[in-house]
């Protein structure tokens, strides 16, 4: 078995070409199960860390520096997904940065969708020019789309993101619902200043739309501490309101993300809550993350990452599979956000949350 490769310093030699050639990509292998008996069936794959928005809780000053020119290629992604499918991955979410920035995102969606064993292809996007992309994303096989909308107030949305595009985005989402079978969810960072207004607006929005609007507790990173302490709000303010007004929680599926979703008999859609600061939040973790440079993150807020790119460059699925299994004993039980420790995560655009 290959040892984990820490990204800053360690290297190993890829297996000989003959080993790669003899590997049968349809041969099932043991599913990934970590040291805490958690089955890992969900991959979050960042295809770029570049984002054109300037959200105040993530990149308030915009993307800094030059966009990397070494993002994973489509052939590398194809190898990556084949390997993950071999170890039981059923769902892949494409993230960023902003994944629609990549001109080959349609080819990436199609590549993942065509991989045997992958059941669901999802993507998280800021929705910039969503209407332009809808038809091609649908044709490529996208199953689910999460759009970030932190306020239904156009002025607040403009202030938070740097873009005055909310009216067009809302229209594009209605077009998506009317013309595609892509499942739509909306993400919102829970901020103390806007929490109640957003909740009331979201409840109204999902009344006649089959959409889940999900609040995500504001997570502290090394770049947003001042805003975090000013705006962090506990998930209880949302959950308590929902329960008091007749909303009921649903059990998560085996490949679902960490949200607990609530439904109401008078509403077509749902309200969700992702509460990373809640007790036992990490107990049901089913995810691994891979960055746009081919580094595995065992936890969103881990202390390091592991470079698997040599396997992707050599189309070495067996080496990748062995290495993924070697990570299982060292996947951490939980994050350390309660200790104000976000590990190496300076901002969430690095790996897409």
Secondary structure, 3 states (H helix, E strand, C coil): CCCCCECCCCCCCCCCHHHHHHCCCCCCCCCCECCCCCECCEEEEECCCCCCCCCCCCCCCCCCCCCCCCCCCHHHHHHHHHHHHHCCCCEEEEECCCHHHCCCHHHHHHHHHCCCCCCEEEEEECCCCHHHHHHHHHHHCCCEEEEECCCCCHHHHHHHHCCCCHHHHHHHHHHHHHHCCCEEEEEEEEECCCHHHHHHHHHHHCCCCCCEEEEEECCCCCCCHHHHHHHECCCHHHHHHHHHCCCEECCCCCCCCCCEEEECCCCCCEEEEECCCCCCHHHHCCEEEECCCCEEECCCCCCCCEECHHHHHCCCHHHHHHHHHHHHHHCCCCCEHHHCECCCCCCHHHCCC
